[in-house]
Amino acid sequence: VEEGCLSAEVSFTKAAMLTMEQLLTWSVEDQPGRLHSPTPDIVHRCMNRMRCWVHLADSIVRAEFPDFQIMQCFRVFDVAGRRQLGKYRLLTGQERKALRRMAQLANVDAELLTSQYLDHVGIAKQSHSKDASLLDAWRSALERMGSRQLRASGAHPQ
């Protein structure tokens, strides 16, 4: 929990930790007050508690909604705000794992699915940045790639 929450680009935990790093001061009826950042020991103890709660919540979700993990795989198609270097998009470990899981469920080759995803994700991101919905962005990416010679050359057999 601690490593994932604090290393993620955007997370509630990281936002809370950044907020707590700032000295908070106030005044009520001319009486000053201030709140200091928590010590590393307090942060560690809180993260241990949070780790237990996340484990409990995960266990409950798995029991109540067995298809939840499958649905989580589809987060790879959310291209809003994703990092990109030049024209190449970087895949995180979680994205690679999600694509492997989707390939397993669809009974297709994981490397081929990842290759197709990487071919289309940049176009989908460009389309989404032009005020298109995610669905429209991916539809546009598929149409644009379909009109190119990639399919004709056998890069992605259907």
Secondary structure per residue as TSV (DSSP state, phi and psi in degrees):
chain	resnum	aa	ss	phi	psi
A	1	V	-	360.0	-52.8
A	2	E	H	-58.4	-49.8
A	3	E	H	-65.4	-45.3
A	4	G	H	-67.2	-42.7
A	5	C	H	-69.2	-38.8
A	6	L	H	-84.9	-22.6
A	7	S	H	-91.3	-15.7
A	8	A	S	-65.3	148.1
A	9	E	S	-63.5	-42.4
A	10	V	S	-132.0	121.4
A	11	S	-	-157.8	154.4
A	12	F	H	-62.2	-41.4
A	13	T	H	-60.6	-45.4
A	14	K	H	-64.5	-41.1
A	15	A	H	-62.9	-41.6
A	16	A	H	-64.3	-42.1
A	17	M	H	-64.6	-40.8
A	18	L	H	-65.0	-38.0
A	19	T	H	-65.3	-42.0
A	20	M	H	-70.0	-18.0
A	21	E	T	-71.1	-19.2
A	22	Q	S	-88.6	140.1
A	23	L	-	-72.7	125.3
A	24	L	E	-103.4	123.1
A	25	T	E	-125.2	153.5
A	26	W	E	-154.8	171.5
A	27	S	E	-142.7	130.6
A	28	V	E	-126.9	118.9
A	29	E	T	49.7	50.3
A	30	D	T	62.8	14.9
A	31	Q	E	-104.3	112.4
A	32	P	E	-74.4	149.9
A	33	G	E	-140.8	155.9
A	34	R	E	-152.9	153.8
A	35	L	E	-124.7	121.9
A	36	H	-	-90.2	163.6
A	37	S	-	-63.9	147.1
A	38	P	-	-69.6	152.6
A	39	T	-	-72.4	159.0
A	40	P	H	-56.7	-33.7
A	41	D	H	-64.1	-44.0
A	42	I	H	-64.6	-42.8
A	43	V	H	-59.9	-44.6
A	44	H	H	-61.5	-45.2
A	45	R	H	-63.3	-41.8
A	46	C	H	-64.9	-40.1
A	47	M	H	-65.2	-36.1
A	48	N	H	-63.4	-42.3
A	49	R	H	-64.0	-43.5
A	50	M	H	-62.3	-39.1
A	51	R	H	-58.4	-42.1
A	52	C	H	-64.1	-43.4
A	53	W	H	-66.0	-39.9
A	54	V	H	-64.3	-42.1
A	55	H	H	-61.3	-43.7
A	56	L	H	-63.4	-46.7
A	57	A	H	-62.1	-41.6
A	58	D	H	-62.3	-42.3
A	59	S	H	-63.0	-41.0
A	60	I	H	-66.9	-44.8
A	61	V	H	-62.2	-42.4
A	62	R	H	-61.5	-39.4
A	63	A	H	-73.4	-42.5
A	64	E	H	-81.0	-33.6
A	65	F	-	-132.0	81.0
A	66	P	T	-61.9	-22.6
A	67	D	T	-89.0	2.1
A	68	F	H	-57.5	-45.3
A	69	Q	H	-61.9	-36.7
A	70	I	H	-64.3	-44.4
A	71	M	H	-64.5	-34.1
A	72	Q	H	-61.6	-28.4
A	73	C	G	-60.2	-28.9
A	74	F	G	-73.8	-4.3
A	75	R	G	-62.7	-20.4
A	76	V	G	-62.8	-20.2
A	77	F	G	-85.6	-2.5
A	78	D	-	-85.3	98.5
A	79	V	-	-90.2	-2.0
A	80	A	T	-66.0	125.9
A	81	G	T	70.9	18.7
A	82	R	-	-82.9	147.8
A	83	R	-	-70.9	146.6
A	84	Q	E	-150.4	135.1
A	85	L	E	-110.4	114.9
A	86	G	T	59.5	-132.3
A	87	K	T	-93.9	-1.6
A	88	Y	E	-102.4	132.7
A	89	R	E	-95.8	138.8
A	90	L	-	-90.7	133.6
A	91	L	-	-95.7	134.5
A	92	T	-	-83.0	167.4
A	93	G	H	-60.7	-38.4
A	94	Q	H	-65.0	-38.7
A	95	E	H	-66.9	-42.6
A	96	R	H	-60.9	-42.2
A	97	K	H	-63.4	-42.6
A	98	A	H	-63.4	-42.5
A	99	L	H	-65.2	-39.3
A	100	R	H	-62.6	-41.9
A	101	R	H	-64.2	-43.6
A	102	M	H	-63.3	-40.0
A	103	A	H	-63.3	-41.4
A	104	Q	H	-62.4	-44.2
A	105	L	H	-66.3	-35.7
A	106	A	H	-88.6	-2.7
A	107	N	T	57.7	47.5
A	108	V	S	-125.0	165.2
A	109	D	-	-69.2	127.0
A	110	A	H	-64.2	-40.1
A	111	E	H	-65.4	-39.0
A	112	L	H	-66.0	-43.4
A	113	L	H	-61.8	-43.8
A	114	T	H	-63.0	-41.3
A	115	S	H	-62.3	-44.9
A	116	Q	H	-63.4	-42.4
A	117	Y	H	-59.0	-47.6
A	118	L	H	-64.5	-33.4
A	119	D	H	-66.4	-31.3
A	120	H	H	-100.4	-25.3
A	121	V	H	-63.9	-36.7
A	122	G	H	-64.1	-40.9
A	123	I	H	-67.4	-41.0
A	124	A	H	-62.4	-40.4
A	125	K	H	-64.0	-42.9
A	126	Q	H	-61.8	-44.8
A	127	S	H	-64.8	-39.0
A	128	H	H	-67.4	-34.1
A	129	S	H	-69.4	-12.4
A	130	K	T	-96.2	35.2
A	131	D	T	65.2	26.2
A	132	A	-	-94.9	152.3
A	133	S	-	-69.7	165.9
A	134	L	H	-60.3	-42.8
A	135	L	H	-61.0	-45.6
A	136	D	H	-65.4	-36.2
A	137	A	H	-63.7	-45.7
A	138	W	H	-69.9	-36.6
A	139	R	H	-61.6	-43.8
A	140	S	H	-62.4	-42.2
A	141	A	H	-61.9	-43.6
A	142	L	H	-65.2	-40.4
A	143	E	H	-66.4	-43.9
A	144	R	H	-64.8	-42.9
A	145	M	H	-69.3	-32.8
A	146	G	H	-66.5	-29.9
A	147	S	H	-81.0	-12.8
A	148	R	S	-84.2	179.2
A	149	Q	S	-85.5	0.2
A	150	L	T	-57.5	-47.0
A	151	R	T	-67.1	-40.1
A	152	A	T	-63.5	-31.3
A	153	S	T	-83.2	-3.6
A	154	G	T	84.7	15.6
A	155	A	S	-63.1	-36.5
A	156	H	S	-135.4	86.8
A	157	P	-	-64.8	147.3
A	158	Q	-	-89.6	360.0
